[in-house]
């Protein structure tokens, strides 16, 4: 289970741009990302397997197209329970706060493809402990805040 993409944007509702690493700020989100702030959806996750499945010959989708902050491999995010804590990289801790979302406004990907998987498969979290994460970092489930185990 690892991070395969990190993406940020300056404006909500737009496709995010991939970056090799990012600074996660405690109780805020990714530094300089439009979705960061004092709320329960500071960070978004999407399985890379879901992105690949949604891609087609007509619409080649890339990381960041669904406005996800972090794309991963090896974990089914939508099956994780609310409140589950994960360790990203060496120090960062996040807590799952929401699975799926209601779209009040259509995003760029919806207009491009006619659908968006974030409402069904996107998972949101708040940052419990900040730190720097990089593409390739492993993800571990934290059973309690004093130990962690790989999923």
C-alpha positions as CSV (number, residue, x, y, z in Angstrom):
1,X,0.0,0.0,0.0
2,X,1.6,3.2,-1.2
3,X,1.1,6.7,-2.5
4,X,1.4,6.8,-6.3
5,X,0.4,10.4,-6.9
6,X,0.1,13.7,-5.0
7,X,-1.9,16.5,-6.6
8,X,-2.8,20.1,-5.6
9,X,-4.7,23.0,-7.1
10,X,-5.1,26.7,-6.4
11,X,-8.9,26.6,-7.0
12,X,-11.7,24.3,-6.1
13,X,-13.6,22.4,-8.8
14,X,-10.5,22.2,-11.1
15,X,-8.2,19.4,-12.1
16,X,-5.2,19.2,-9.8
17,X,-1.6,19.2,-10.9
18,X,0.8,16.4,-9.8
19,X,3.7,17.2,-7.5
20,X,6.5,14.8,-6.3
21,X,6.0,15.7,-2.6
22,X,3.8,17.9,-0.4
23,X,3.8,19.3,3.1
24,X,0.8,18.3,5.1
25,X,-0.1,20.8,7.8
26,X,-1.7,19.6,11.0
27,X,-5.5,20.3,11.1
28,X,-5.3,22.1,7.8
29,X,-4.4,20.0,4.8
30,X,-1.8,20.2,2.0
31,X,0.1,23.5,2.1
32,X,-1.3,25.8,-0.6
33,X,-4.1,23.5,-1.8
34,X,-7.5,24.9,-2.4
35,X,-9.2,22.3,-0.3
36,X,-7.1,22.9,2.8
37,X,-8.7,24.6,5.8
38,X,-10.3,24.1,9.2
39,X,-12.8,21.5,8.2
40,X,-13.3,17.7,8.0
41,X,-12.2,17.3,4.3
42,X,-8.6,18.6,4.5
43,X,-7.3,15.8,2.3
44,X,-8.8,13.5,-0.3
45,X,-7.9,10.0,-1.4
46,X,-8.8,7.9,-4.4
47,X,-7.5,4.4,-5.4
48,X,-5.5,4.4,-8.5
49,X,-7.3,1.3,-9.5
50,X,-10.6,3.3,-9.6
51,X,-9.0,5.9,-11.8
52,X,-7.7,3.2,-14.2
53,X,-11.2,1.6,-14.3
54,X,-12.8,5.0,-15.1
55,X,-10.4,5.6,-17.9
56,X,-11.2,4.6,-21.5
57,X,-9.8,5.0,-25.0
58,X,-12.0,8.1,-25.5
59,X,-11.1,9.6,-22.1
60,X,-7.6,8.9,-20.9
61,X,-7.6,10.0,-17.3
62,X,-4.6,11.1,-15.3
63,X,-3.8,11.5,-11.6
64,X,-5.4,14.7,-10.3
65,X,-8.2,14.7,-12.9
66,X,-10.8,13.9,-10.2
67,X,-9.4,16.6,-7.9
68,X,-8.0,14.0,-5.5
69,X,-5.0,14.9,-3.5
70,X,-3.6,11.5,-3.1
71,X,-3.9,8.5,-5.4
72,X,-2.9,5.1,-3.9
73,X,-2.4,1.5,-4.8
74,X,-3.4,-1.5,-2.8
75,X,-6.2,-0.1,-0.6
76,X,-9.9,0.0,-1.1
77,X,-10.6,3.4,0.5
78,X,-14.4,3.2,0.4
79,X,-14.3,0.1,2.6
80,X,-12.3,1.8,5.4
81,X,-14.3,2.9,8.5
82,X,-14.8,6.5,9.5
83,X,-12.4,7.3,12.3
84,X,-9.7,4.9,11.0
85,X,-6.2,6.5,11.3
86,X,-3.4,6.0,8.7
87,X,0.2,6.8,8.7
88,X,1.5,8.3,5.4
89,X,5.3,8.2,4.9
90,X,7.5,8.6,8.0
91,X,5.4,10.8,10.3
92,X,2.1,12.1,8.9
93,X,-1.1,10.8,10.6
94,X,-4.6,11.3,9.0
95,X,-8.1,10.2,10.2
96,X,-10.8,9.2,7.8
97,X,-13.8,11.6,8.2
98,X,-16.0,11.0,5.2
99,X,-16.6,8.4,2.4
100,X,-18.0,9.8,-0.8
101,X,-19.5,13.3,-1.2
102,X,-22.4,15.2,-2.6
103,X,-21.5,17.3,-5.6
104,X,-23.2,20.7,-5.4
105,X,-21.5,21.9,-8.6
106,X,-20.3,19.8,-11.5
107,X,-16.5,19.7,-11.7
108,X,-14.2,19.8,-14.7
109,X,-14.0,16.0,-15.0
110,X,-17.8,15.7,-15.1
111,X,-18.0,18.0,-18.0
112,X,-15.2,16.2,-19.8
113,X,-16.4,12.6,-19.3
114,X,-20.0,12.9,-18.1
115,X,-19.3,11.2,-14.8
116,X,-17.2,11.5,-11.7
117,X,-16.2,8.8,-9.3
118,X,-15.3,11.0,-6.3
119,X,-19.0,11.1,-5.0
120,X,-18.9,7.3,-4.7
121,X,-15.3,6.4,-4.2
122,X,-13.5,9.4,-2.8
123,X,-12.5,9.4,0.8
124,X,-11.7,12.4,2.9
125,X,-9.5,12.9,6.0
126,X,-8.3,15.4,8.4
127,X,-4.6,15.8,9.3
128,X,-3.8,14.7,12.9
129,X,0.0,15.1,12.6
130,X,1.7,17.0,9.8
131,X,4.8,16.2,7.8
132,X,6.2,15.8,4.3
133,X,4.9,13.0,2.1
134,X,6.4,11.8,-1.2
135,X,5.2,9.7,-4.2
136,X,6.2,6.1,-3.3
137,X,5.7,6.5,0.5
138,X,4.0,3.6,2.1
139,X,0.7,3.8,3.9
140,X,0.1,2.0,7.2
141,X,-3.1,1.5,9.2
142,X,-2.7,2.7,12.8
143,X,-4.5,0.5,15.3
144,X,-3.9,3.0,18.0
145,X,-1.8,6.2,18.0
146,X,1.2,4.3,19.5
147,X,1.6,1.5,16.9
148,X,1.0,1.0,13.2
149,X,0.8,-2.0,10.8
150,X,0.9,-2.3,7.1
151,X,-2.5,-3.0,5.6
